[in-house]
Amino acid sequence: MAVDDQDVIDIVGIDGSDRVVLTISDHLDWLDPAAHMVLLQEKINLYLAFVESGEMVDAYPNSEGRSVAIRIVFKYAPTADGVLFLERVGEALFRNHYEFRWSELT
């Protein structure tokens, strides 16, 4: 399960604030930032479809009625263009009532 596996939700959990957190595991480097951002966008779209289609509630009934956060955990730090992309994604998701977070492995 990883960012380049476009048919799988990597990690589903519920955090201490009672929200569903859908996590993308990103192990890829940023040698090709454009390709990396395309993979991320596709994976995020998969996650949004998972929520909006009702599939999340079907698969995880205890997620019903909870707010949703999408999180990305990176093995490698994003480039400057990657950070700008993530900021734009966060703004778009916020406008649609999703929380968005990202972090690097330490």
N, C-alpha and C positions, 0 to 999 in steps of 0.2 A: 504494500500500500504506500503510494507516494504520489507526488504531484504529477508524474508522468503516467500514472495509471488512471485513465480518464473514465473508468467504469466503476470506481469504488469510492465510497465515502471513507476517508482514512480513519478518523477517530470521532466518536460521538460520546459526549459526556454531559453532565449537569454540574455547574459550578456552585460555589457557595452563595451566589446571589439568585439561585434557582432558575438560571437561564440555561438553555441548551447551547452547548459549545460544539461546533463542528470544526474539527481541526484538519488542516492540510499539512502533511509532512513533506517538506521540500529539501531534498538532499542534493540538488543540482548546484553547480557553480554558476557564475554569471559571465562566463567567457563569451556567450552569445546572448546579450541582454534582450534583444528583440524576440528571439525564440523562447526565452525563458518567460517573458511577459505574456506571450501568446498561450503557453501552457498554463500559466497561472489563471489567465482570464477564462480559459476553457474549464479549468477545475472549479473556479468560483461559480461559473454558470451552472455546472453540474450540481453544486451544492444548493444554489438558489432553486433550481428545478426540483431537487429533492424535497425542499421545504414547501415550495409553492404548489406542487402537485398533490400534496397530502401524503406522499410516500413516507416522509419522516414519521408522521403520526401513526401510519399503518405499521411501520417497522418498530417504532418505539412509542407505544401508546402513552407512556408517562410524559412524553414531550408536549402533549396537547395543552394549548393555552399558555405555554411558556414563551418568553422572548427568546430570540436566537442571536447568537454571536458566531461569526466566522473568524477563525484564527489560523494564521500560518506560522509554522515554526521552521525557520531556515537553518540549515547547516552552515551556509556561507552568507556573509553579509551582502545585502543587495547593493548594487551600484547606485550612483546618484540618480540615474534614470529610473532604476528600479524603485527607489524611495519615492520619487515623484509619482510613479505609477501607483504605488501602494497608497499614497495620500489621496489620489484621485478616486481610487477604488473605495477607500474609506468614506469619502464624502458622498459618493453615489449610494453606498450601502446605508449610510446614516439617513439620507433622504428617504430611503425605503424602509426605515425602522429596523435596521439590522445594526448590531454592534460589530465592529471590525477591529481586530488586533493582530499584531505580528511581532515576532521576537526571533532572536538568534539563539541557537544552542550555546551554552557557556561551558 
